């Protein structure tokens, strides 16, 4: 039973070839392409409104040098949001439940923000390791603590996204199995369990959107500190 629960997180394969890239590319195929028409359809208009609103919201507290990251942050938001929501569909695979993939996104992007900080304002970046007015005796300890807190940021980004999506998918599968099991026993309990499953699915849709936003928001905060 334990193996059945976690089989949903195994990478799908066809003829021994992993299909993770297909699962990652699939959300992009559903995005509307730009149109040359004077009047766009509702989907294109909504996509344009969403990207403009998100870009203004995420870049509002940032300095002007960070505005160069607008396209990257918006594309990352759409990428994570598409994979998280598509993973809730039946017989689909969620790439963002793989810790290796989330760390593969978090580590390079976090490292890029750190490099930007050391390149543009090295004094301010080094000052983060030792707050002003620190006693001399506490200097080595604080430098070690601040270094660990800096290095743990990408791990926290990846683990947060993985843990929240994995927990939600496990709960959905457990409750769906309980619903099927209770049908021969009690139809009333089965309907109540099914109602719980519907509410949990709605909650998981919200979690999928929130976690994508939190990932990009934290990355934006790290960028704000280094620009």
PyMOL commands that set and color helices and strands:
alter all, ss='L'
color gray80, all
select helices_A, chain A and resi 2-9+20-29+42-59+64-86+95-97+99-120+122-127+136-151+153-182+187-225
alter helices_A, ss='H'
color red, helices_A
select strands_A, chain A and resi 13-14+17-18
alter strands_A, ss='S'
color yellow, strands_A
deselect
rebuild
show_as cartoon
